[in-house]
Amino acid sequence: FQQFSDPGSSRKEHVKVTSESKPGFLERLSETSGGMLIGLVTFLLAFYVLFTNEGRALRTAKSLDEGLSLVVPLDSIHGISQQNEGRLVHLAGALSTSKPLFDPSYGLSIQAVKLKRNVEMYQWVEYEDSKEYEEDGEIKKETKYSYNTEWKSEVVNSRNFDREIGHKNPSAMAVESFTAVSPNVQVGSFVLSKGLVDKIDDFKQLSLSHLEDPHADVTRREDYFYHSDNPRRPEVGDLRVSFFYAGLSGDDPHLGSADRVTVIARQRGDQLVPYHTKSGDVLEILYPGDLSVEEVFQKEQESNTMKTWALRAAGWLSMFVGISLMTRIFYTLVDWFPVVRELVSVGLKVFAVCVASSLSLLTIAVGWLFYRPLWALLLMVLSAAPILVARSRVLPKKQQ
């Protein structure tokens, strides 16, 4: 071990060096075989992600088109019309709740949909920075462990540290975090379903400047309550508590007017509940602010497009990683020869990119076959392009 620390800082560091003999050919081949199995699973998973994503995207788009054609904007949110029973409705208005949310431990209350108490503990945190190098026929690993004190919302288990002595954390917090949710949330005369209430998650930190210290052993400083003898110089194990709220549901002298939301859902009596479309999707939409019907559905379509492309990228990456792991055995077979090894490495990467691109396009095309056959045929043709480009570059090299 080598021990060193930065004088005058709470950050402590030490270096640990381990060595092991260079793995033999059979050992490396065995590791590669295990990687091939993982690669196969990742490769097959990519097909599932890509295929199901296309069906989901088209189903969602159809459901949104259906919803846009059927939705009924409400003239008033304070009266319930029986004519709209069971229909998809659009309304906008201020949130309201029947009772304020309390945290009696800290003498705090707020008229809001959600109140979150966030507890942090001052703890030791371990960081690792490793590098490997070869020396005297052995592979050596040099790991620098550094320790710093930080505020953390979760308990950091110091038993897993490389060196716990001098960096020991408590095993639990004396005060726990929690989130309180109002049991009854309304917009005008309409009660929001649990699914709609779950979408109210734009949390803002609550200012504590107008509150007094709740207990003798708790000190308020800025927007935190500290369980500490000296909040300016905390010790390991000290706590600090902050509060966040979402969906202000009443006029507050410090926070302003109640938050307004726009909702699209099915009317069932005085309840707003999920609407099941013919395409098989569920429409239960909530956005902050006052939005028109067209603006809401445009945002939903944009969200669907972003999700579709994100899953396409994830599917392609999964396929690329899977192919790379399955073909790594060729790299292992020639890694004794530096020049050949580098050429094979580049070739395998190009191969993985081309095959992953072609198979991804082909899988997406199959997903579209029953919905948009012309686009599917075009994608099938395009799926051959990466392979043809790679082949056209290989043939001239062979002739040379």
C-alpha positions in Angstrom: 0.0 0.0 0.0 1.0 3.6 -0.5 -0.8 6.1 1.7 -1.1 9.8 1.0 -3.5 12.6 1.7 -4.0 16.2 0.9 -3.2 18.3 4.0 -5.9 20.7 5.1 -8.7 18.8 3.3 -11.3 16.3 4.4 -10.4 14.2 1.3 -8.2 11.2 2.1 -6.5 8.9 -0.4 -4.5 5.7 -0.6 -3.2 3.5 -3.4 -3.5 -0.3 -3.6 -1.6 -2.4 -6.2 -2.5 -5.9 -7.0 -0.9 -8.3 -9.5 -1.9 -11.5 -11.2 -0.2 -13.7 -13.8 -1.1 -13.0 -17.4 -4.0 -15.3 -18.4 -3.1 -18.2 -20.8 -4.7 -18.9 -24.1 -7.2 -21.4 -22.8 -8.2 -19.2 -19.9 -8.8 -16.3 -22.3 -10.7 -18.6 -24.7 -12.9 -19.7 -21.8 -13.7 -16.1 -20.9 -14.5 -15.3 -24.5 -16.9 -18.3 -24.6 -18.8 -16.9 -21.6 -19.0 -13.5 -23.4 -20.4 -15.2 -26.5 -23.4 -16.5 -24.4 -24.0 -13.1 -23.0 -23.7 -11.7 -26.5 -26.3 -14.2 -27.8 -28.8 -13.1 -25.2 -28.2 -9.4 -25.9 -28.5 -10.1 -29.6 -31.9 -11.8 -29.3 -33.1 -9.2 -26.9 -32.5 -6.5 -29.5 -34.9 -8.2 -31.9 -37.6 -8.2 -29.2 -37.1 -4.5 -28.4 -37.0 -3.4 -32.0 -40.0 -5.4 -33.1 -42.3 -4.6 -30.2 -41.3 -0.9 -30.2 -42.7 -0.5 -33.8 -46.0 -2.0 -32.9 -46.2 0.1 -29.7 -45.4 3.3 -31.6 -48.0 2.7 -34.3 -50.6 1.7 -31.8 -50.0 4.8 -29.7 -50.1 7.0 -32.8 -53.4 5.5 -33.8 -54.8 5.9 -30.3 -53.8 9.5 -30.2 -55.5 10.2 -33.6 -58.6 8.4 -32.3 -58.6 10.5 -29.1 -58.2 13.7 -31.1 -61.2 12.9 -33.2 -63.4 12.0 -30.2 -62.4 14.4 -27.4 -65.0 16.9 -26.1 -63.8 20.2 -24.6 -65.8 21.1 -21.5 -67.5 24.5 -21.3 -67.3 24.5 -17.5 -65.4 22.6 -14.9 -67.8 23.5 -12.2 -70.8 21.6 -13.5 -71.1 17.9 -14.5 -73.0 17.2 -17.7 -74.6 13.8 -18.0 -74.3 14.1 -21.8 -70.5 13.5 -21.5 -70.8 10.4 -19.4 -68.3 7.8 -20.7 -66.8 10.2 -23.2 -63.2 11.5 -23.6 -63.2 15.1 -22.2 -60.7 18.0 -22.2 -60.6 20.5 -19.3 -58.2 22.9 -17.7 -58.3 24.6 -14.3 -56.7 25.1 -10.9 -55.9 22.2 -8.6 -57.7 21.9 -5.3 -57.4 19.5 -2.4 -59.7 19.1 0.6 -57.1 19.3 3.4 -53.5 20.6 3.7 -50.6 18.1 4.0 -48.7 18.2 7.4 -45.4 17.2 8.7 -46.0 17.6 12.5 -42.4 16.7 13.3 -41.2 20.0 11.8 -44.3 22.1 12.2 -44.9 22.4 8.5 -48.1 22.3 6.4 -49.0 23.2 2.8 -52.0 23.0 0.6 -50.6 20.8 -2.2 -51.1 17.5 -4.0 -47.8 16.1 -2.8 -45.3 16.9 0.0 -41.9 15.3 0.1 -39.5 15.2 3.1 -36.0 14.6 1.9 -33.5 13.5 4.6 -29.7 13.6 3.9 -26.9 12.3 6.1 -23.3 13.6 6.2 -21.3 10.5 5.3 -18.0 9.2 4.0 -18.1 8.3 0.3 -15.5 6.2 -1.4 -14.3 6.8 -5.0 -12.1 4.4 -7.1 -9.8 5.2 -10.0 -8.1 2.1 -11.5 -5.6 1.5 -14.3 -3.9 -1.7 -15.5 -0.5 -2.2 -16.9 1.9 -5.1 -17.7 5.1 -5.5 -15.8 7.5 -8.5 -15.6 5.0 -10.8 -17.3 2.3 -9.9 -14.8 -0.8 -7.8 -15.1 -0.8 -5.2 -12.4 -3.8 -3.2 -11.3 -3.2 0.1 -9.5 -6.3 1.4 -7.7 -6.5 4.8 -6.1 -9.1 5.0 -3.3 -10.2 8.4 -2.2 -12.6 9.3 0.6 -14.7 12.5 0.9 -17.5 13.6 3.2 -20.8 14.5 1.5 -24.5 14.8 2.1 -26.3 11.7 0.8 -30.0 10.8 0.7 -29.2 7.0 0.9 -27.1 5.3 3.6 -23.6 4.6 2.2 -22.5 1.1 3.5 -18.9 1.7 4.7 -18.4 -2.0 5.2 -17.8 -2.3 1.5 -15.0 0.3 1.6 -11.5 -0.9 0.9 -10.5 0.8 4.2 -13.3 1.3 6.7 -11.1 2.4 9.6 -11.4 6.1 9.8 -14.3 6.2 7.3 -17.1 4.5 9.2 -20.8 5.6 8.5 -23.9 5.0 10.7 -26.0 2.0 9.5 -29.3 3.9 9.5 -30.8 7.4 9.6 -32.6 8.6 12.7 -35.2 10.4 10.5 -36.7 8.9 7.4 -37.7 10.4 4.0 -41.3 10.2 2.9 -43.8 11.5 0.4 -47.4 12.4 1.5 -50.1 12.5 -1.2 -53.5 14.1 -0.9 -56.3 11.5 -0.9 -58.6 13.8 -2.9 -57.4 16.0 -5.8 -59.8 17.9 -7.9 -60.0 20.3 -10.9 -63.3 22.1 -10.4 -66.0 19.5 -9.7 -64.0 16.7 -11.1 -61.9 14.2 -9.0 -58.6 13.1 -10.6 -57.8 9.3 -10.8 -54.6 7.9 -9.1 -53.0 7.7 -12.6 -53.5 11.5 -13.2 -52.3 12.4 -9.7 -49.1 10.3 -10.3 -48.4 12.6 -13.2 -48.2 15.6 -10.9 -44.5 15.3 -10.2 -42.9 18.7 -10.9 -41.4 19.1 -7.4 -40.1 22.4 -6.2 -38.1 23.0 -3.0 -40.1 24.6 -0.2 -38.6 27.8 1.3 -38.3 27.5 5.1 -37.4 31.1 5.7 -40.7 31.9 7.4 -40.5 29.0 9.8 -39.1 28.7 13.3 -36.8 26.0 14.7 -39.2 23.1 15.6 -37.0 21.6 18.4 -34.1 22.6 20.6 -31.8 20.1 18.8 -32.9 21.2 15.3 -31.5 24.3 13.6 -32.9 26.0 10.5 -30.3 27.4 8.1 -31.4 28.6 4.7 -33.9 26.0 3.4 -32.7 23.1 5.6 -33.4 21.8 9.1 -30.1 20.5 10.6 -29.8 17.9 13.2 -26.3 19.1 14.0 -24.4 20.9 16.7 -22.8 23.1 14.1 -24.4 23.2 10.6 -21.5 25.1 9.2 -19.1 22.3 10.2 -21.1 19.1 10.1 -19.8 15.8 11.4 -20.4 12.3 10.0 -23.8 11.2 11.1 -25.4 14.6 11.1 -28.7 15.0 9.3 -30.3 17.8 7.2 -33.9 17.8 6.1 -35.5 19.7 3.2 -39.0 19.7 1.8 -40.4 19.7 -1.7 -44.0 20.1 -3.0 -45.8 19.4 -6.2 -49.2 20.7 -7.4 -49.9 23.7 -5.2 -53.7 23.4 -4.6 -54.6 26.6 -2.9 -53.5 30.3 -2.7 -50.5 30.7 -0.5 -49.1 34.0 0.7 -45.5 32.8 0.1 -45.9 30.6 -2.9 -48.7 32.3 -4.9 -51.8 31.0 -6.7 -52.8 27.3 -7.1 -51.2 25.5 -10.0 -53.3 25.0 -13.1 -53.3 21.8 -15.2 -54.8 20.5 -18.4 -56.5 17.0 -18.3 -57.7 14.7 -21.0 -59.5 11.6 -19.6 -62.8 9.7 -19.5 -65.7 11.2 -17.6 -67.3 8.8 -15.2 -69.7 10.7 -13.0 -67.6 13.3 -11.2 -64.4 11.1 -11.7 -61.8 11.5 -14.5 -60.5 8.0 -15.3 -58.5 6.2 -18.0 -60.1 6.1 -21.5 -59.5 2.8 -23.4 -59.1 3.3 -27.2 -60.1 0.9 -29.9 -56.4 0.5 -30.8 -55.8 -0.9 -27.3 -54.0 2.0 -25.7 -55.1 4.0 -22.6 -55.5 7.8 -22.7 -55.0 9.5 -19.3 -53.2 12.7 -19.9 -52.2 15.6 -17.6 -50.0 18.6 -18.4 -49.2 21.7 -16.3 -50.7 25.0 -17.5 -53.6 25.8 -19.8 -53.3 23.9 -23.1 -55.7 23.5 -26.0 -56.7 20.1 -27.3 -54.4 20.4 -30.3 -51.4 21.4 -28.1 -51.9 18.4 -25.8 -52.1 15.8 -28.6 -49.1 17.4 -30.4 -47.0 17.0 -27.2 -48.2 13.4 -26.9 -47.2 12.7 -30.5 -43.8 14.3 -30.0 -43.3 12.2 -26.8 -44.2 9.1 -28.7 -41.7 9.9 -31.5 -38.9 10.6 -29.0 -39.6 7.3 -27.2 -39.7 5.4 -30.5 -36.3 6.7 -31.6 -34.8 6.2 -28.1 -35.9 2.5 -28.2 -34.6 2.1 -31.8 -31.2 3.4 -30.7 -31.2 1.1 -27.7 -32.2 -1.9 -29.9 -29.4 -1.1 -32.4 -26.8 -0.7 -29.6 -27.9 -4.0 -28.0 -27.5 -5.8 -31.4 -24.1 -4.2 -31.9 -22.9 -5.2 -28.5 -24.3 -8.7 -28.9 -22.5 -9.2 -32.3 -19.3 -7.8 -30.9 -19.3 -10.2 -28.0 -20.2 -13.2 -30.2 -17.4 -12.5 -32.7 -14.7 -11.6 -30.1 -13.4 -15.2 -30.3 -11.8 -14.3 -33.6 -9.9 -11.5 -31.9 -8.8 -13.9 -29.1 -7.4 -16.4 -31.6 -5.0 -13.8 -33.1 -4.2 -11.6 -30.2 -0.7 -12.9 -30.0 0.1 -11.1 -33.2 -0.1 -7.3 -32.7 -0.5 -6.3 -36.4 -3.1 -9.0 -37.2 -4.8 -8.3 -33.9 -5.4 -4.6 -34.8 -6.7 -5.4 -38.3 -9.1 -8.1 -37.0 -10.3 -5.7 -34.3 -11.2 -3.0 -36.8 -12.7 -5.5 -39.2 -14.9 -7.0 -36.4 -16.2 -3.5 -35.4 -17.1 -2.7 -39.0 -18.8 -6.1 -39.4 -20.8 -5.5 -36.2 -21.9 -2.0 -37.3 -23.0 -3.2 -40.7 -24.8 -6.3 -39.6 -26.5 -4.5 -36.6 -27.7 -1.7 -39.0 -29.0 -4.2 -41.6 -30.8 -6.4 -39.1 -32.2 -3.5 -37.2 -33.7 -2.0 -40.4 -35.0 -5.4 -41.3 -36.6 -6.0 -37.9 -38.3 -2.5 -38.0 -39.6 -3.3 -41.6 -41.2 -6.6 -40.4 -42.8 -4.6 -37.5 -44.3 -2.2 -40.1 -45.4 -5.0 -42.6 -49.0 -5.2 -41.4 -49.4 -1.5 -40.9 -47.5 0.3 -43.6 -46.5 -2.3 -46.2 -44.9 0.1 -48.7 -42.7 1.7 -46.1 -41.8 -1.8 -44.9 -40.7 -2.9 -48.4 -38.6 0.2 -48.7 -36.9 -0.4 -45.4 -36.2 -4.0 -46.4 -34.4 -2.7 -49.5 -32.4 -0.2 -47.4 -31.5 -3.0 -44.9 -29.2 -4.5 -47.6 -27.3 -1.2 -48.1 -24.8 -1.5 -45.1 -23.8 -5.0 -46.2 -23.5 -4.0 -49.9 -21.3 -0.9 -49.0 -19.0 -3.1 -46.8 -18.8 -5.7 -49.6 -18.0 -3.1 -52.3 -15.0 -1.9 -50.2 -13.7 -5.3 -49.5 -13.6 -6.5 -53.2 -11.2 -3.7 -54.4 -8.8 -4.6 -51.5 -8.8 -8.2 -52.5 -8.0 -7.3 -56.1 -5.1 -5.2 -54.9 
